[in-house]
Amino acid sequence: MKLIILLFAIVLGFGATFKKTADDIKVTADKYKLQQEQKELRSYPNLLPEVVIVAPRA
């Protein structure tokens, strides 16, 4: 009985470790994707519209 409980605990431990590792890999992939997107956007010119004020000064 003790052996079964020990094996069950080991399996749960490995499962938790694999889940944590998978979550860490997902977070790292998301950060990498964001960095690549930011690197790509740095090469674009400023795309904000230029505002020209045409009203006369009071």
C-alpha positions in Angstrom: 0.0 0.0 0.0 2.8 2.4 0.9 4.5 1.6 -2.5 1.3 2.5 -4.4 1.0 5.8 -2.5 4.7 6.6 -3.1 4.4 5.9 -6.8 1.2 8.0 -7.0 3.1 10.9 -5.3 6.0 10.6 -7.7 3.7 10.6 -10.7 1.9 13.7 -9.4 5.2 15.4 -8.8 6.4 14.7 -12.4 3.0 15.9 -13.7 3.3 19.1 -11.8 6.9 19.6 -13.1 5.9 19.0 -16.7 2.9 21.4 -16.4 5.2 24.1 -14.9 7.7 23.6 -17.6 5.1 23.9 -20.3 3.7 27.1 -18.8 7.3 28.5 -18.7 7.9 27.6 -22.3 4.6 29.3 -23.3 5.5 32.5 -21.4 9.0 32.5 -23.0 7.5 32.0 -26.5 5.0 34.9 -25.9 7.9 37.2 -24.8 9.9 36.2 -27.9 7.0 36.9 -30.2 6.5 40.3 -28.6 10.2 41.1 -29.0 10.2 40.1 -32.6 7.1 42.3 -33.3 8.7 45.3 -31.5 11.9 44.8 -33.5 9.9 44.7 -36.7 8.0 47.9 -35.8 11.3 49.8 -35.1 12.1 49.8 -38.8 8.8 51.5 -39.8 8.7 55.3 -40.0 6.4 57.3 -37.7 2.9 56.6 -38.9 1.1 59.1 -36.7 -0.7 61.8 -38.6 0.7 65.3 -38.6 -1.7 67.8 -37.1 -1.6 71.3 -38.7 -3.4 74.0 -36.7 -5.1 76.4 -39.2 -7.2 78.5 -36.8 -6.1 82.1 -36.3 -4.6 83.0 -33.0 -6.9 84.9 -30.7 
